[in-house]
Amino acid sequence: MNTKPKILFWINGFFLHYCLAYYLQSNLSADFFGIIDINSKPKKFFENQSLVNFKKIWFFHDHIKKTKHELDLNYLHDFEQKNQINLWKLVLNERFFYKHNRFYKFNKEEILQILEQELKFFESILDEVKPDYLLTYDPPFHHQKLLLDLCRVRNIQVLSICGTGIENKIILAADGSTFDLDPKSIDQHSCKPENVDLSQKKSYDLVVKKYLQNREIGIFDKLKALKDYLFDFDSELINSNFMYYGKNKFNVIKDSFNLELKRRKNFNFLQKYSTLNPNLKIPFIYFPMNVDEEMNILHYAPFYTNQIEVIRYVAKSIPINYMLYVKEHIASKLRGWQDPSYYKKILEIPNVVLVNPLFDNNILLKNSKLVTAIRGTTPLKAIKYGKASVVFGNQSFEILPSIFKVDSLDFLPDLFQKALNHEVKRSDYKKYEELIEDRSFEFNMFEYEHKRDNTFFSGNIFSNVLIEEIVMRDFLEENKSSFSNLINSHLKIMS
């Protein structure tokens, strides 16, 4: 009888879990299986690789066909009822299916046909393998989230790599929004006696700043990526992978140029109409915006993805003698910022001030009376400054007494008043940090991503390129030490 654990890996162009499988196989006796979500050129590497001994692999997009078939709505309905997974909530928050796709407009039938194929594909694998573990990372796309949720329903242990927002710490959890923390655990936790100066701890802002610097691509790298894209274009990808529908050469090049122009035009508008000198002497509530199209709000605040509407909710709910200071997320430049018409809607709200995205986040935190956000790490950081927060989406640190979760918009004014009157204990931050300390560990995801881009992508940005096994082997050997904490943390649970 086979008693070895069966581990299912989700592997995509991030390559993180392929690397993890390579390192784990020499430390753990287990059967490895892989679902590979990859585009056409690197797919050839996975078809022929010999570095990881998988018992079986499946290529995700081989099972999701563009050809129309008779839709089985009864299957989708029964799946939803049996598994208690809200399917429309997931697919309408998929950036490729709705609102954010600049290349292709999916209709209802196409979305549901893709969804039906995905669910049947995932169920067939789980029925065949019956895995003990799913190893993945916090899912950016609907299909990755679907598999994760389905595994949770079937009591398959999910080890999803999630960033904590504390330095370079990450955590393994099934739920990326709550980190599986027991709400009662914060009341039962006592701080360690040593006195730690929280202000001296390394800021997560510095980690993000370095990441954004690494994402600045030079003109020569862009030209190299463009050349490789033009001369090695795979036209079949447009029909075989729904993420590439509509992305022919002309549309992609046109969109790239438009994005550069949009980024400059939108930032020029922000520079002209957002304030670099906000009045810090008047009472104000601080609202840091989230980056659109990101899982941070798409998956974990699915009913609050319209940030302008959320800003209006807040503006209607704050006391009459307060202003609302709104600041765009600095990482929004990667998406080209928002159009001027978007920011104009914020500027039109009488009790709202649009703060320049380059203004120091810490100064706003220090001088604000309260923080409110859809999601993000700012509300956690606010505790260091003795500020309470009102949050809309699920957060792991909402178990802290100074975090006020929005349950009903009708009672939003009362919630703001309650939060403003709350006395924050700065030691709560230390309590929270210690609570997850035993489960969190050091691994710099941003640094790993930068190394991945440099090693495998043309011009650090073009991903549909061939991968040589010798290059992958060298990459694995060079980065083995940086994976040690990640490997040991998985082994600690699975052993």
C-alpha positions in Angstrom: 0.0 0.0 0.0 1.3 3.4 -1.0 1.6 5.6 2.1 3.6 8.4 0.6 1.9 11.8 0.6 0.6 13.0 -2.8 1.4 16.6 -3.5 -0.2 18.6 -6.3 1.8 21.7 -7.4 0.3 24.7 -9.2 3.1 25.8 -11.6 3.0 28.8 -13.9 5.3 31.4 -15.4 6.4 32.5 -12.0 8.3 29.2 -11.8 8.3 29.4 -8.0 6.6 26.1 -7.4 8.7 24.3 -10.0 11.8 25.5 -8.0 10.1 24.4 -4.8 9.3 20.9 -6.2 13.0 20.5 -7.3 14.3 21.3 -3.8 11.6 19.3 -2.0 12.1 16.1 -3.9 15.5 15.5 -2.2 14.1 16.1 1.2 10.7 14.4 1.1 9.5 11.0 0.0 6.3 11.9 -1.8 4.5 11.5 -5.2 4.6 14.8 -7.1 1.9 15.9 -9.6 1.7 19.2 -11.4 -0.8 21.4 -13.1 1.1 23.7 -15.4 -0.4 27.1 -16.5 2.1 28.3 -19.1 2.3 29.9 -22.5 3.6 28.1 -25.6 7.4 28.5 -25.7 8.3 27.6 -22.1 5.8 24.8 -22.3 8.4 22.9 -24.4 10.7 22.9 -21.4 8.1 21.3 -19.1 7.3 18.7 -21.7 10.9 17.5 -21.8 12.4 18.5 -18.4 14.1 15.9 -16.3 15.0 18.0 -13.2 11.8 17.2 -11.2 10.3 13.7 -11.1 6.6 14.2 -11.5 4.3 11.2 -11.6 2.0 13.1 -13.9 1.6 16.6 -15.2 -1.3 18.4 -17.0 -1.1 21.5 -19.1 -4.0 23.7 -18.1 -4.7 25.4 -21.4 -4.7 22.1 -23.3 -8.0 21.4 -21.6 -9.6 24.8 -22.1 -10.7 24.9 -25.7 -12.0 27.9 -27.6 -14.4 25.8 -29.8 -18.0 26.1 -28.7 -19.8 23.2 -27.1 -23.3 22.8 -25.7 -23.2 24.5 -22.3 -24.2 22.4 -19.3 -25.7 25.0 -17.0 -27.1 22.2 -14.7 -23.5 21.1 -14.0 -22.5 24.7 -13.1 -25.5 25.1 -10.9 -25.0 21.8 -9.2 -21.3 22.5 -8.7 -22.1 25.8 -7.1 -24.6 24.4 -4.8 -22.6 21.3 -3.8 -19.3 23.3 -3.1 -20.8 26.6 -1.9 -18.5 28.5 -4.3 -20.0 31.7 -5.8 -18.9 31.4 -9.4 -20.1 34.7 -10.8 -18.3 36.5 -8.0 -15.0 34.9 -9.1 -15.4 35.3 -12.9 -16.7 38.9 -12.8 -13.6 39.8 -10.8 -11.3 38.1 -13.3 -9.3 40.9 -15.1 -9.4 39.0 -18.4 -13.2 38.5 -18.5 -14.6 41.8 -17.4 -13.7 45.5 -17.2 -9.9 45.4 -17.4 -9.4 43.5 -20.7 -8.2 46.0 -23.4 -7.8 43.3 -26.2 -10.9 41.1 -26.2 -14.5 41.3 -24.9 -15.8 38.0 -23.6 -19.5 37.3 -23.8 -21.5 35.4 -21.2 -21.4 32.1 -23.2 -17.7 32.2 -23.7 -17.1 32.8 -20.0 -19.4 30.0 -18.9 -17.9 27.6 -21.4 -14.4 28.3 -20.1 -15.7 28.0 -16.5 -17.3 24.6 -17.2 -14.2 23.2 -18.8 -12.0 24.5 -15.9 -14.2 22.9 -13.2 -14.5 19.6 -14.9 -10.7 19.6 -15.5 -10.0 20.3 -11.8 -12.5 17.8 -10.5 -11.1 15.1 -12.7 -7.6 15.6 -11.4 -8.7 15.7 -7.8 -10.8 12.6 -8.3 -7.8 10.8 -10.0 -5.0 11.9 -7.7 -6.7 12.5 -4.4 -3.9 14.7 -3.3 -3.0 15.3 0.4 -1.6 18.8 -0.3 -2.0 21.6 -2.8 1.1 23.8 -3.0 0.5 27.2 -4.6 0.7 30.9 -3.9 -1.9 33.6 -3.2 -3.9 33.3 -6.5 -4.0 36.3 -8.8 -6.4 34.7 -11.3 -9.9 33.1 -11.0 -8.9 29.6 -12.1 -6.1 29.4 -9.6 -8.5 30.6 -6.9 -11.1 28.1 -8.0 -8.7 25.2 -7.6 -7.7 26.5 -4.2 -11.3 26.8 -3.0 -12.2 23.4 -4.4 -9.3 21.8 -2.5 -10.4 23.5 0.7 -14.0 22.1 0.2 -12.5 18.6 -0.2 -10.4 19.0 2.9 -7.1 18.9 0.9 -4.6 20.8 2.9 -3.7 24.0 1.0 -0.2 25.5 1.5 -0.5 28.9 -0.2 2.5 31.3 -0.1 1.2 34.7 1.1 2.9 37.9 1.8 2.3 39.3 5.3 3.1 43.0 4.7 5.8 42.7 7.5 9.3 43.2 6.1 10.1 40.2 3.8 8.0 37.8 5.9 5.7 35.3 4.2 3.3 32.7 5.6 1.7 29.4 4.5 -2.0 29.5 4.7 -5.2 28.3 2.9 -6.9 31.7 3.1 -4.8 34.6 1.9 -7.1 37.1 3.5 -7.1 35.8 7.0 -4.0 33.6 7.2 -6.3 31.0 8.9 -5.9 32.9 12.2 -8.4 32.2 15.0 -10.2 35.5 15.9 -9.9 34.6 19.6 -6.1 34.1 19.4 -5.3 37.7 19.8 -7.0 37.9 23.2 -5.2 34.8 24.4 -1.8 36.0 23.3 0.6 37.7 25.7 3.5 39.8 24.4 7.1 38.7 25.0 8.7 40.8 27.7 11.5 42.3 25.7 10.8 45.9 24.7 11.0 46.4 20.9 11.1 49.8 19.3 8.7 49.3 16.4 9.8 52.5 14.7 13.3 50.9 14.1 12.0 47.8 12.4 12.6 47.6 8.7 9.7 49.1 6.8 7.7 47.1 4.2 7.6 50.4 2.2 11.3 50.0 1.5 10.7 46.5 0.2 8.0 47.8 -2.2 10.2 50.7 -3.2 13.0 48.4 -4.3 10.5 46.2 -6.2 9.2 49.2 -8.1 12.8 50.3 -8.9 13.5 46.8 -10.3 10.4 47.0 -12.4 11.8 50.1 -14.2 12.7 48.6 -17.6 15.4 50.5 -19.7 14.9 51.4 -23.4 17.4 48.8 -24.6 15.6 46.0 -22.7 12.3 47.1 -24.1 13.7 47.1 -27.7 15.2 43.6 -27.2 11.8 42.3 -25.9 10.0 44.0 -28.8 12.4 42.5 -31.4 12.0 39.0 -29.9 8.3 39.4 -29.8 8.0 40.5 -33.4 10.3 37.9 -34.9 9.2 35.0 -32.8 5.5 35.6 -32.6 3.3 32.6 -31.8 0.0 33.2 -33.6 -1.5 29.9 -32.2 -1.3 31.4 -28.7 -4.2 33.8 -29.6 -6.5 30.8 -29.9 -5.1 28.3 -27.4 -4.9 30.5 -24.3 -7.9 32.7 -23.3 -5.4 35.2 -21.6 -4.1 36.0 -25.1 -7.4 36.4 -27.0 -7.2 39.4 -29.2 -3.5 39.9 -28.7 -2.2 40.0 -32.2 1.0 41.8 -33.1 -0.7 45.1 -34.1 -2.9 45.3 -31.0 -0.1 44.5 -28.6 2.4 47.0 -30.1 -0.4 49.7 -30.3 -1.3 49.0 -26.7 2.3 49.2 -25.5 2.8 52.6 -27.1 -0.6 53.8 -25.7 0.3 52.6 -22.3 3.5 54.7 -22.3 1.6 57.8 -23.5 -1.2 57.1 -21.0 1.3 56.8 -18.1 2.9 60.1 -18.9 -0.4 61.9 -19.6 -2.1 60.6 -16.4 0.9 61.3 -14.2 1.1 64.9 -15.6 -2.5 65.3 -14.6 -1.8 64.0 -11.1 1.2 66.3 -10.7 -0.9 69.3 -11.7 -4.1 68.6 -9.8 -3.1 66.5 -6.7 -1.6 68.3 -3.8 2.0 67.9 -2.7 1.4 70.2 0.3 -1.7 68.9 2.2 -2.8 70.8 5.2 -1.8 68.6 8.1 -3.2 70.9 10.8 -6.9 70.2 10.1 -8.6 66.9 11.2 -8.5 64.5 8.3 -9.1 60.8 7.6 -6.6 59.1 5.4 -7.7 56.8 2.5 -4.8 55.0 0.7 -6.0 53.6 -2.7 -5.4 50.1 -3.9 -4.0 49.1 -7.3 -6.7 48.2 -9.7 -6.7 44.8 -11.3 -4.9 43.2 -8.4 -6.1 40.2 -6.3 -5.8 42.4 -3.2 -9.3 43.7 -3.9 -10.5 41.4 -6.7 -10.5 38.3 -4.5 -10.6 39.6 -1.0 -12.9 42.6 -1.3 -15.0 41.5 -4.3 -17.9 43.8 -3.7 -15.7 46.9 -3.2 -13.7 47.0 -6.4 -15.1 50.4 -7.5 -12.8 52.6 -5.5 -14.5 55.8 -6.5 -17.8 54.5 -5.0 -16.0 53.4 -1.8 -14.5 56.9 -1.5 -18.0 58.4 -1.9 -19.3 56.0 0.8 -16.5 57.2 3.2 -17.0 60.9 2.3 -20.7 60.6 3.2 -19.9 58.9 6.5 -17.2 61.0 8.1 -18.0 63.8 10.7 -18.7 67.3 9.2 -15.5 68.8 10.6 -13.3 66.2 8.9 -11.7 66.1 5.4 -10.9 62.9 3.6 -7.4 62.7 2.2 -7.1 60.2 -0.7 -3.7 59.1 -2.1 -3.2 57.0 -5.2 -1.0 53.9 -4.8 2.5 54.5 -6.1 2.5 51.1 -7.8 -0.4 52.2 -10.0 2.2 53.6 -12.4 2.8 50.0 -13.5 -0.8 50.0 -14.8 -0.4 53.5 -16.4 -2.2 55.3 -13.6 -5.9 56.1 -14.0 -7.4 58.4 -16.7 -7.9 62.1 -15.7 -11.6 61.6 -15.9 -11.3 59.0 -13.0 -9.3 61.5 -10.8 -11.7 64.3 -11.7 -14.5 62.3 -10.1 -12.5 62.2 -6.9 -11.6 65.9 -7.1 -15.3 66.8 -7.5 -16.3 65.4 -4.1 -16.4 68.6 -1.8 -14.8 67.1 1.3 -12.1 65.1 -0.4 -8.5 66.2 -1.1 -6.4 64.2 -3.7 -2.9 63.9 -2.3 0.0 63.4 -4.7 1.2 59.8 -4.9 4.8 60.9 -4.2 3.8 62.4 -0.8 5.2 60.5 2.2 2.8 57.9 3.4 4.2 58.0 6.9 3.5 61.8 7.3 -0.1 61.2 6.4 -0.3 58.3 8.9 1.3 60.3 11.6 -1.0 63.4 11.2 -4.3 61.6 10.4 -7.0 61.0 13.0 -8.0 57.7 11.4 -7.2 55.4 8.4 -9.7 53.8 6.1 -8.9 51.4 3.3 -10.4 48.7 1.2 -7.5 46.4 1.9 -3.7 46.7 2.2 -1.0 46.9 4.8 -1.5 50.6 5.7 -4.1 49.9 8.4 -1.7 47.5 10.1 1.1 50.1 9.9 -1.3 52.7 11.3 -1.3 50.9 14.7 2.4 51.9 15.1 1.3 55.5 15.0 -1.6 54.9 17.4 -4.3 55.2 14.7 -7.4 53.0 14.4 -8.6 51.9 10.9 -11.9 51.1 9.1 -11.4 48.4 6.5 -13.8 47.0 3.9 -12.3 43.7 2.8 -11.1 40.8 4.8 -7.7 41.2 6.5 -5.7 38.9 8.7 -5.2 41.6 11.2 -8.9 42.5 11.6 -8.7 40.4 14.8 -7.0 43.4 16.4 -9.4 45.7 18.5 -8.3 48.8 16.6 -9.4 47.4 13.2 -13.0 48.1 12.5 -14.5 45.9 9.7 -17.3 47.2 7.5 -20.3 44.8 7.8 -23.0 47.2 6.6 -22.9 50.5 4.7 -26.0 51.6 6.5 -24.0 51.8 9.8 -20.9 53.2 8.2 -21.2 56.7 9.9 -21.5 55.0 13.3 -18.5 52.8 12.6 -16.4 55.8 11.8 -17.5 57.6 15.0 -16.7 54.5 17.0 -13.3 54.1 15.4 -12.4 57.8 16.0 -13.2 57.4 19.7 -11.2 54.2 20.1 -8.0 54.4 22.1 -5.3 52.4 20.2 -2.8 50.3 22.1 0.4 50.4 20.1 1.5 47.1 21.6 -1.3 45.4 19.5 1.0 45.6 16.5 3.7 43.6 18.5 1.0 41.1 19.6 -0.1 40.5 16.0 3.5 40.2 14.8 4.4 37.7 17.5 1.1 35.8 16.8 2.2 35.0 13.2 5.9 34.9 14.0 6.0 31.1 14.5 4.3 30.6 11.1 6.0 33.3 9.1 9.5 33.2 7.7 11.9 35.3 5.6 11.6 34.9 1.8 11.9 37.9 -0.5 9.3 37.2 -3.2 10.1 40.5 -5.0 13.8 39.7 -5.2 13.0 36.2 -6.5 10.7 37.7 -9.2 13.5 40.1 -10.2 16.0 37.2 -10.6 13.4 35.2 -12.5 12.9 38.1 -15.0 16.6 38.6 -15.5 17.3 34.9 -16.1 14.4 33.7 -18.3 12.6 36.7 -19.8 13.7 38.6 -22.9 14.4 42.2 -21.9 13.2 41.3 -18.4 9.5 41.5 -19.6 8.8 39.1 -22.6 7.9 35.7 -21.1 7.0 33.6 -24.1 10.6 32.4 -24.8 12.3 29.0 -24.9 13.9 27.8 -21.7 17.0 25.6 -21.8 17.3 23.0 -19.1 20.9 23.9 -18.4 19.8 27.5 -17.7 17.1 26.3 -15.3 19.6 23.9 -13.6 22.0 26.8 -13.0 19.3 29.0 -11.7 18.2 26.4 -9.2 21.7 25.8 -8.0 22.5 29.5 -7.7 19.3 30.2 -5.6 19.2 27.2 -3.4 20.2 29.1 -0.2 17.6 31.7 -0.7 14.9 28.9 -0.7 16.0 27.3 2.5 13.4 28.9 4.7 10.7 28.2 2.2 11.7 24.5 1.9 12.0 24.0 5.7 8.6 25.6 6.3 6.9 23.3 3.9 8.8 20.3 5.3 7.8 21.2 8.8 4.1 20.9 7.9 4.3 18.0 5.5 6.6 15.9 7.6 
